[in-house]
Amino acid sequence: MKIPILLVIIFILGPIAKLKSEEMWVYFGTYTRDKESQGIYVSKLNLENGILSKPSLAATGDNPSFVTILPNEEFLVAVEETNDYQGESSGSLASYKINHNDGTLKLIDRLSTRGGAPCHISADQSGKHVFFANYVGGSIGTASVSGEGKLKLTSFVQHKGGSILPRQRSPHAHSIDIDPSGKYVVCADLGLDKVMIYNFDADKGELKASTPGFAKVAPGNGPRHFSFSPNGKYGYTNNEIASSVTVFDFNSSSGTMKNIQTLSTLPKSHENKNSTAELLMHPSGKFLYCSNRGHDSVAVFKVDENSGKLSLVEVEVLGVKTPRGFGIDPTGKYLIAGGQNSNDVRVFKINPADGAIDPVGPPISVPCPVCVQFLYLKVNNYESIFDGKTMKGWEGSEEWFRVESGAIVAGSLEKKIPKNQFLVTNKSYKDFDLKFKAKLIGQGKNAGVQFWSERIPNHHEMIGFQCDIGSMAEVSIWGALYDESRRRKFLTNVPTPTQKVTKVDGWNEFRIRTQGDIITIWINDALATRYFEKVNETKVPRNGRLGLQIHSGPSAEAWYKDIQIKEL
């Protein structure tokens, strides 16, 4: 039987187009000096089956050990872990432009870190600043990142002191991270046996002293990396020397920490040499993972959501040597561990019930991997769901919604709005990437965009998730996630750095992505919300209609335009 060529093309292209939305870029930072590696490597992870493509060189670099990807998903910044940058006792930062077609990186700029062996890097939620820690230099700093990827030093802090062991005679800043509120930056300093705490000035990109300014671990423990719970109530550090994890109660109002628990990362039977390396929280906040070098394993802990305390689930031997770094993909399905001394990486499937991990396949060759980071594939070919002229495809009250100047206008500047009003799509959506622009004018301060939502029968309200727009009691909620008519509460707060890029009196560009259990919201390329809905537990519907809202209250208008969506 002859098959028409057009049908063959459709048959071939259909599955390929679908697979692209089920893949992610994976970047591997590596050591290059006296190693086989040439720089940063990139691969693709299939989120359906956990298969990792053969890694290729994304960019050459000089010991680009740890890397971070900015929230705008356009730039990657690496620390170059050296001690001789431009003839000085210093390492450097290197910024790269990401090519979304093939994952390669183009070098944009380099900057001295003013201290030796920078070993860790992270970014604030706006992506306007990156933080770095110098291990040998015992110092930390902040650099601004321009819209073109240019770097500029904005803050530098030299630590002083030491602790009880010979390797702790001087400070050794080993990691640096911002808390979920965006107000504080913490540094785990192995040499001081302290987690240092700083106030972060998002306007100037400066780190400022706080009071008391640190939290202690037991002498000789050597804190290395740090992770916050998604709600920001608890903090965790792995102690490299003691092979343990310490839990802190974190007060985000005062920026203070209280040590509440310490647990070993090793099975009781292990008596040989070991040191911990990476520490990461699962996106759901339910599990914590810590790698062991020597035992060559990952310790999996369950997190008590009421107390933040840990209980050991398992210690899984990885089958790679010296797992200095590993990563967890944003959907929470997979953990990828890097074997620094076996020159390979391995993918593990995460059990959503208890956090335990199981290998997907054998290790894959990557030279000297020490860091793993993930990036969504860039979405193209969005579909416009508003034609700029009519409300075709939408349903709602013509009294409260109209089309003007290429935008949907909700509300009124002439009268109060007696109850919440929604303009709703006729179509439902499951996994998607949505873009739109919005602004608020008038006395009212509240609007939003519903998703995974439905109208409540015989009622004016909708039930489901809402990307909030506006403010409440002078607090910015632009990009916060609210559960409308269900839990009736905010599920996230907007970080301070993201609030700084919000245009209260102008148009703001939003992006909402839902994939699996993870909901991500950006505003003006800054991260506003990353939320993990435990759908298997909460039974929340993971599909529904979109809705444009104007909130009840004083006269106000919410304007929406350039509404485009890509189903994943």
C-alpha positions in Angstrom: 0.0 0.0 0.0 1.3 3.4 -0.9 1.4 6.0 1.9 1.1 9.7 1.0 4.4 11.6 1.5 2.6 14.2 3.6 1.3 11.6 6.1 4.9 10.2 6.4 6.2 13.6 7.2 3.5 14.2 9.8 4.2 10.8 11.3 7.9 11.5 11.6 7.7 15.1 12.8 5.0 14.6 15.3 6.9 12.5 17.9 10.1 14.6 17.4 8.2 17.8 18.2 6.7 16.2 21.3 10.1 14.8 22.5 11.6 18.3 22.5 9.3 19.5 25.3 10.4 16.4 27.3 14.1 17.2 27.2 16.4 19.5 29.2 19.9 20.8 28.6 22.4 19.5 31.2 25.7 21.4 31.8 28.7 19.9 33.5 31.4 22.1 35.1 34.8 20.3 35.2 38.4 20.6 36.2 40.7 21.0 33.2 44.2 21.5 34.6 46.2 18.3 34.3 43.0 16.7 33.2 41.4 15.4 30.0 38.6 18.0 30.1 38.7 21.1 28.0 35.9 23.1 29.7 32.2 23.0 30.2 30.2 20.1 28.6 26.5 19.9 27.6 24.1 17.0 27.1 20.3 16.5 26.8 18.3 14.7 29.4 15.1 12.9 28.3 12.6 13.5 31.1 10.4 10.6 30.0 13.0 7.9 30.3 16.1 9.4 32.0 18.3 8.8 29.0 21.2 11.2 28.7 22.7 12.0 25.3 26.4 11.9 24.6 27.9 15.0 26.1 29.8 17.4 23.9 32.0 20.4 24.6 29.9 23.6 25.1 32.9 25.9 25.7 36.5 25.8 26.6 37.5 27.2 30.0 40.2 27.2 32.7 39.0 25.0 35.5 35.3 26.1 35.1 34.3 24.0 38.1 31.0 25.4 39.4 28.5 27.1 37.1 25.1 28.8 37.5 22.5 29.7 34.9 20.8 33.0 35.3 17.0 33.2 35.7 16.6 34.8 32.2 18.0 31.5 30.8 20.3 33.5 28.4 23.6 33.4 30.3 25.7 30.9 32.2 28.4 32.2 34.6 31.2 29.9 35.9 33.9 30.2 38.5 37.4 29.4 37.1 39.0 27.7 40.1 42.6 28.9 39.7 45.1 31.0 41.7 47.0 32.7 38.9 44.4 34.8 36.9 46.3 37.5 35.0 49.4 36.9 37.2 47.6 37.5 40.5 46.8 35.2 43.4 43.2 35.1 42.2 40.7 33.1 40.3 38.1 34.5 38.0 34.5 34.5 36.8 33.5 33.8 33.2 30.2 34.7 31.7 28.8 32.9 28.6 25.9 33.5 26.2 23.8 30.4 25.7 23.1 29.2 22.2 19.7 27.5 22.6 20.0 25.7 19.3 22.9 23.4 20.2 23.6 24.3 23.8 27.1 25.7 23.1 28.4 28.7 25.0 30.0 31.9 23.8 32.5 33.7 26.1 31.3 37.2 26.9 33.5 38.4 29.8 35.9 37.5 32.6 36.4 39.1 36.0 39.0 38.6 38.8 37.5 37.3 42.1 40.3 38.9 44.1 41.0 35.6 45.9 42.3 32.2 45.1 40.4 29.1 44.0 36.8 30.4 43.6 34.9 27.2 44.2 31.2 28.1 44.2 28.8 30.4 42.5 25.1 31.2 42.6 22.7 34.0 41.3 20.1 36.1 42.9 16.5 35.7 41.8 16.6 38.7 39.5 19.7 37.5 37.7 21.2 40.9 38.0 23.9 39.6 40.4 26.0 36.5 41.0 27.8 35.6 44.3 31.1 33.7 44.5 33.2 32.1 47.2 37.0 31.9 47.2 38.2 28.8 49.0 41.9 29.6 49.2 41.3 33.3 49.5 38.8 32.8 52.3 36.7 35.6 50.8 33.3 36.1 49.1 32.0 38.7 46.7 29.2 39.9 44.4 29.3 40.8 40.7 26.6 42.5 38.6 25.7 41.0 35.3 24.5 43.4 32.6 21.9 42.7 29.9 24.8 41.8 27.6 26.5 39.5 30.1 29.2 41.9 31.2 30.6 41.5 34.8 31.4 44.1 37.4 32.5 43.6 41.0 30.0 45.2 43.4 30.9 43.8 46.8 33.9 42.0 48.4 34.2 40.6 51.9 37.4 39.1 53.4 36.8 36.5 56.2 39.1 36.3 59.1 40.0 33.7 61.8 40.0 29.9 61.9 39.1 26.9 64.0 40.7 23.9 65.7 42.1 21.6 62.9 45.3 22.2 60.9 43.4 22.8 57.7 41.2 25.3 59.5 44.0 27.8 60.4 42.5 30.3 58.0 39.1 30.9 56.5 37.9 28.7 53.6 34.7 30.1 52.1 33.2 27.1 50.3 29.7 28.1 49.1 27.5 31.1 48.8 23.7 31.1 48.4 20.7 33.6 48.7 17.7 32.7 50.8 14.3 32.4 49.2 13.2 35.8 50.4 16.2 37.4 48.6 17.1 39.4 51.7 20.0 37.3 53.0 23.1 35.6 51.6 24.8 32.8 53.5 28.3 31.4 53.1 29.4 28.1 54.6 33.0 28.6 55.7 34.9 25.4 56.3 37.8 27.1 57.9 35.7 29.0 60.5 33.2 26.3 61.3 30.5 28.9 60.7 27.7 29.7 58.3 28.2 33.4 57.7 25.0 35.5 57.2 24.9 38.8 55.3 22.2 41.3 54.4 21.9 41.7 50.7 21.2 45.1 49.1 19.6 44.2 45.8 19.8 47.8 44.5 23.6 48.1 44.9 24.5 44.4 44.8 26.3 44.7 48.2 26.8 42.3 51.0 26.4 44.0 54.4 27.1 42.7 57.9 24.2 41.4 59.9 23.8 40.6 63.7 25.0 38.3 65.0 26.2 37.5 61.5 26.8 33.7 61.7 25.7 30.3 63.0 28.1 27.8 64.4 28.6 24.1 63.8 30.6 21.8 66.1 34.4 22.6 66.1 36.2 20.7 63.5 33.1 19.8 61.5 33.9 22.0 58.5 30.7 23.3 56.8 30.8 23.1 53.0 27.6 23.7 51.1 24.2 25.0 52.1 20.6 24.5 51.1 17.3 26.2 52.1 13.9 24.6 52.3 11.7 26.0 49.6 9.6 27.9 52.2 12.8 29.5 53.7 12.1 28.3 57.2 15.0 25.9 57.5 18.6 25.8 56.4 21.0 22.8 56.0 24.8 22.5 55.7 26.9 19.5 55.1 30.0 19.2 57.2 32.8 18.0 54.9 35.2 16.9 57.6 32.7 15.3 60.0 30.6 13.6 57.2 27.4 15.0 58.6 24.5 17.3 57.9 23.4 20.1 60.3 19.9 21.5 60.4 19.1 25.1 61.3 15.9 26.9 62.1 16.0 30.1 60.0 14.2 33.3 60.9 13.8 35.2 57.6 12.6 38.3 59.5 15.9 38.7 61.5 18.3 36.6 59.4 19.3 34.4 62.3 19.8 30.7 62.6 19.5 28.2 65.4 21.2 24.8 65.2 18.6 22.1 65.9 20.0 18.7 64.6 23.1 17.0 63.2 23.1 13.6 61.5 25.7 11.4 59.9 25.7 10.9 56.1 27.3 7.4 56.4 26.1 3.9 57.3 27.3 2.8 60.7 29.4 0.1 59.1 31.7 2.5 57.2 34.9 3.3 59.0 37.2 4.4 56.1 38.1 7.9 55.1 35.3 10.0 53.8 34.3 13.6 53.2 31.0 15.1 52.1 30.7 17.3 49.0 27.4 18.4 47.4 24.1 19.1 49.3 20.8 19.7 47.5 17.2 20.0 48.4 14.6 18.3 46.3 12.3 20.8 44.5 9.3 19.5 46.6 11.1 20.2 49.9 10.4 16.7 51.0 14.0 15.2 50.6 17.6 16.3 51.1 20.6 14.7 49.3 24.3 14.8 50.3 27.2 13.1 48.5 30.0 11.2 50.2 33.5 11.1 48.7 35.3 7.9 49.9 32.1 5.9 50.4 31.1 7.3 46.9 27.5 7.5 47.7 24.5 9.8 48.2 22.8 10.0 51.6 19.0 10.5 51.2 17.1 12.2 54.0 13.4 12.7 54.5 12.5 16.2 55.7 9.8 16.7 58.3 7.7 19.6 57.0 6.6 20.7 60.5 10.1 20.8 62.1 12.6 20.7 59.3 14.4 17.8 60.9 15.8 14.9 58.9 15.5 11.2 59.0 17.8 8.9 57.0 16.1 7.1 54.1 19.1 5.4 52.5 22.8 5.7 51.6 23.0 4.7 47.9 26.3 3.7 46.4 26.6 5.5 43.1 28.9 3.5 41.0 31.1 6.6 40.2 34.2 7.7 42.0 34.4 10.9 44.1 31.0 12.4 43.6 32.0 16.0 44.1 28.9 17.4 42.5 25.4 16.3 41.5 22.2 17.9 40.3 18.5 17.4 40.6 16.4 18.4 37.6 13.7 21.1 38.2 10.8 18.6 37.8 12.3 16.5 40.6 12.4 13.2 38.6 16.1 12.7 38.2 19.4 13.1 40.1 22.6 13.1 38.0 25.8 12.4 39.9 29.3 13.3 38.6 32.3 11.1 39.2 35.3 13.4 39.5 37.9 10.6 39.6 36.1 8.1 37.3 35.4 10.7 34.5 31.7 9.9 34.2 28.2 10.8 35.2 25.2 8.7 36.1 21.5 9.3 36.0 19.3 8.1 38.9 15.5 8.0 39.0 14.0 9.6 42.2 11.2 7.8 43.9 8.5 10.5 44.6 7.2 8.5 47.7 10.4 8.3 49.8 13.1 10.1 47.8 15.2 6.9 47.2 17.2 6.8 44.0 17.8 4.0 41.5 20.2 4.0 38.5 18.6 4.5 35.1 21.6 3.0 33.2 25.4 2.7 33.3 27.7 5.7 33.8 28.3 8.0 30.8 31.8 9.4 30.0 32.4 13.1 31.0 35.9 14.2 31.9 36.3 15.2 35.5 32.8 16.5 36.2 32.3 18.4 39.4 29.0 20.4 38.9 25.7 19.7 37.2 23.1 22.3 36.2 19.9 22.1 34.2 18.2 24.4 31.6 14.8 24.1 29.9 15.0 24.0 26.1 13.9 27.3 24.7 10.3 27.4 23.7 9.6 28.5 20.1 6.5 28.7 18.0 4.1 30.1 20.6 0.4 30.3 19.6 -1.4 33.6 20.1 -4.6 33.1 22.0 -5.7 36.8 21.7 -5.9 38.3 18.3 -5.6 41.9 19.6 -9.0 42.8 18.2 -11.7 40.6 19.6 -12.3 38.2 22.6 -12.7 35.2 20.3 -11.9 32.1 22.2 -12.7 33.7 25.6 -15.9 34.1 27.6 -16.9 36.6 30.2 -18.9 39.7 31.0 -18.9 42.5 28.4 -19.6 44.9 31.3 -16.2 44.3 32.8 -14.0 43.3 29.8 -13.3 45.1 26.5 -10.7 45.3 23.8 -8.8 48.6 23.5 -5.5 49.5 21.8 -4.6 45.8 21.1 -5.2 44.8 24.8 -7.9 43.1 26.8 -9.0 45.6 29.5 -10.6 44.3 32.7 -12.4 46.5 35.1 -13.4 50.2 35.1 -11.9 53.5 36.1 -15.4 54.9 36.5 -16.9 52.7 39.2 -16.1 50.3 42.0 -15.8 46.6 41.1 -18.4 44.7 43.3 -16.9 41.2 42.9 -14.1 39.4 41.2 -14.5 39.2 37.5 -12.9 36.7 35.1 -12.5 36.4 31.3 -11.9 32.7 30.7 -10.5 30.7 27.7 -12.8 28.2 26.1 -9.9 25.7 25.9 -8.2 23.9 28.8 -4.4 23.4 29.1 -2.2 21.0 30.9 1.6 21.4 30.6 2.3 24.7 28.9 4.6 27.8 28.6 2.6 31.0 28.7 3.7 34.5 27.9 1.8 37.8 28.3 2.2 41.4 29.3 0.2 43.1 32.0 -0.2 46.4 33.8 -2.5 47.9 36.5 -3.9 51.4 36.6 -6.4 53.1 38.9 -7.0 52.9 42.6 -7.3 49.1 42.8 -4.1 47.1 43.4 -5.0 43.6 42.5 -5.5 41.4 39.5 -4.2 38.1 38.2 -4.0 35.3 35.7 -5.7 32.0 36.5 -4.4 28.6 35.2 -5.2 25.0 35.9 -8.6 26.6 36.9 -12.3 26.2 36.3 -15.3 28.4 36.9 -17.3 27.5 40.0 -20.8 26.5 38.8 -23.5 29.1 39.5 -20.9 31.4 41.0 -18.7 34.4 39.8 -15.5 32.9 41.1 -12.9 30.5 39.6 -11.0 27.8 41.5 -7.4 27.1 40.8 -3.9 28.6 40.7 -3.4 32.3 40.1 -0.3 34.3 39.1 -1.0 37.4 41.1 -0.6 41.0 39.9 -0.4 44.0 42.2 0.0 44.5 45.9 -1.7 43.8 49.2 -1.1 46.0 52.3 1.8 47.6 50.5 3.5 44.3 49.9 4.3 43.4 46.3 2.5 40.3 45.0 3.6 40.7 41.3 4.3 37.1 40.3 3.3 35.4 43.6 1.3 32.2 43.4 -2.1 32.2 45.0 -4.6 29.3 45.3 -7.9 30.9 44.4 -11.1 29.6 46.1 -9.4 26.4 47.2 -6.7 26.9 49.9 -7.3 30.6 49.7 -3.7 31.5 50.5 -0.5 32.6 48.9 1.7 29.6 48.2 4.8 31.7 47.5 6.2 35.2 48.3 8.1 37.2 45.7 11.8 37.6 46.4 13.1 41.1 47.1 15.5 41.2 44.1 12.5 40.3 41.8 10.4 43.0 43.3 13.1 45.5 42.4 12.6 44.8 38.6 8.8 45.1 38.7 7.3 48.1 36.9 4.5 49.1 39.2 3.3 51.8 36.8 4.1 50.2 33.5 3.9 47.0 31.4 5.5 43.9 32.9 6.4 40.8 30.9 5.3 37.5 32.5 6.0 33.9 31.7 4.4 31.0 33.4 5.6 27.4 32.8 3.9 24.3 34.2 5.6 20.9 33.7 4.8 17.9 35.8 4.4 19.1 39.4 6.5 22.2 39.0 5.2 25.7 38.5 7.6 28.5 37.5 6.7 32.2 37.1 9.0 34.9 35.7 8.5 38.6 35.6 10.7 40.7 33.4 13.1 37.7 33.2 13.4 37.5 37.0 12.4 34.5 38.9 9.2 35.2 40.9 7.9 31.8 41.8 9.2 28.2 41.7 6.6 26.0 43.4 6.3 22.2 43.6 2.7 21.0 43.9 2.6 17.4 45.3 -0.2 16.4 42.9 -0.2 12.8 44.0 -0.8 13.9 47.6 -3.1 16.9 47.1 -5.0 15.6 44.2 -5.1 19.1 42.6 -6.1 18.9 39.0 -3.1 19.4 36.7 -5.1 21.0 33.9 -7.8 23.6 33.4 -8.7 26.8 31.7 -6.9 30.2 31.8 -8.6 33.3 33.2 -7.8 37.0 33.3 -9.0 38.6 36.6 -9.8 42.0 37.9 -10.2 42.0 41.7 -13.2 43.4 43.5 -12.6 46.8 45.1 -11.9 50.4 44.1 -12.0 51.5 40.5 -9.1 49.9 38.5 -8.2 48.4 35.2 -5.9 45.5 34.4 -4.6 45.5 30.9 -3.4 42.3 29.2 -1.8 41.9 25.8 0.5 39.7 23.7 -0.9 36.6 25.2 0.8 33.5 23.7 1.0 29.9 24.7 2.9 26.8 23.8 1.5 23.4 24.9 4.3 21.1 26.1 
